[in-house]
Amino acid sequence: MDSLQFEQQARQDPHISAFLREVAEDAAQDIAVEEPQRFVTVTGVDLLLGLVTYALYRLAKDYLDNRRALHEVDIAKQQAQVIADLIEAGFPPKDARATAVALFKGIAKRTGDDPVLKKALAMTGKAQ
């Protein structure tokens, strides 16, 4: 979703729209907004809604990007640990690496409530 789509959907959602207006009103106290001298049909707050909406979009996107990056780092650490465990168990490093990569690739295609993953966790005493 790009920023324009986000803005359209945010303005249509009553909760997000109310939040954006509240933030814009607060921001209007600290930001000098030059309103057009002719054909003025909006207030300074209305002019700030686009800025506030884009700021919320960036925050949400950056937050999600950061969470995704942290998740990918966790997965990489887990994969490295599995490889190390397999090598320690006596498997050749090349085989251990290939197996771990294939395993994590297969897991990535499944949802968190997948019966195979649930069963594997239950069998190892790690059920959630």
PEQUI-V722424 format. One record per residue. RES is the residue in three letters. PHI is phi in degrees with one decimal (NA if undefined). Layout:
BEGIN
res = [RES,RES]
phi = [PHI,PHI]
END
This chain:
BEGIN
res = [MET,ASP,SER,LEU,GLN,PHE,GLU,GLN,GLN,ALA,ARG,GLN,ASP,PRO,HIS,ILE,SER,ALA,PHE,LEU,ARG,GLU,VAL,ALA,GLU,ASP,ALA,ALA,GLN,ASP,ILE,ALA,VAL,GLU,GLU,PRO,GLN,ARG,PHE,VAL,THR,VAL,THR,GLY,VAL,ASP,LEU,LEU,LEU,GLY,LEU,VAL,THR,TYR,ALA,LEU,TYR,ARG,LEU,ALA,LYS,ASP,TYR,LEU,ASP,ASN,ARG,ARG,ALA,LEU,HIS,GLU,VAL,ASP,ILE,ALA,LYS,GLN,GLN,ALA,GLN,VAL,ILE,ALA,ASP,LEU,ILE,GLU,ALA,GLY,PHE,PRO,PRO,LYS,ASP,ALA,ARG,ALA,THR,ALA,VAL,ALA,LEU,PHE,LYS,GLY,ILE,ALA,LYS,ARG,THR,GLY,ASP,ASP,PRO,VAL,LEU,LYS,LYS,ALA,LEU,ALA,MET,THR,GLY,LYS,ALA,GLN]
phi = [NA,-91.5,-65.7,-68.1,-63.5,-59.9,-61.0,-60.3,-69.9,-65.1,-69.7,-80.9,-81.8,-62.6,-72.4,-67.8,-61.0,-63.3,-62.4,-62.4,-62.9,-60.7,-65.9,-62.7,-64.0,-65.7,-66.5,-62.0,-71.3,-111.4,-117.2,-80.1,-109.8,-89.1,-84.1,-57.8,-80.5,-120.9,56.7,-75.2,-125.4,-129.0,-94.7,-58.9,-62.8,-61.8,-66.2,-82.5,-57.6,-62.5,-64.4,-64.8,-62.7,-65.8,-62.1,-64.3,-58.1,-62.9,-61.6,-63.0,-64.8,-63.5,-61.8,-66.7,-61.9,-66.1,-61.3,-63.2,-64.3,-63.4,-63.9,-64.5,-64.9,-59.7,-62.9,-62.4,-65.1,-63.2,-64.0,-62.5,-66.9,-62.0,-60.2,-61.8,-64.1,-65.9,-63.7,-63.0,-78.0,107.6,-79.8,-60.5,-52.8,-62.8,-68.5,-62.2,-63.2,-62.4,-65.9,-63.4,-61.7,-64.0,-62.0,-67.8,-65.6,-66.0,-66.4,-61.2,-83.4,-105.1,-86.7,-64.0,-98.9,-63.2,-61.5,-65.1,-66.6,-60.4,-64.8,-61.9,-66.2,-63.4,-67.0,-97.7,77.2,-108.6,-58.3,-93.4]
END
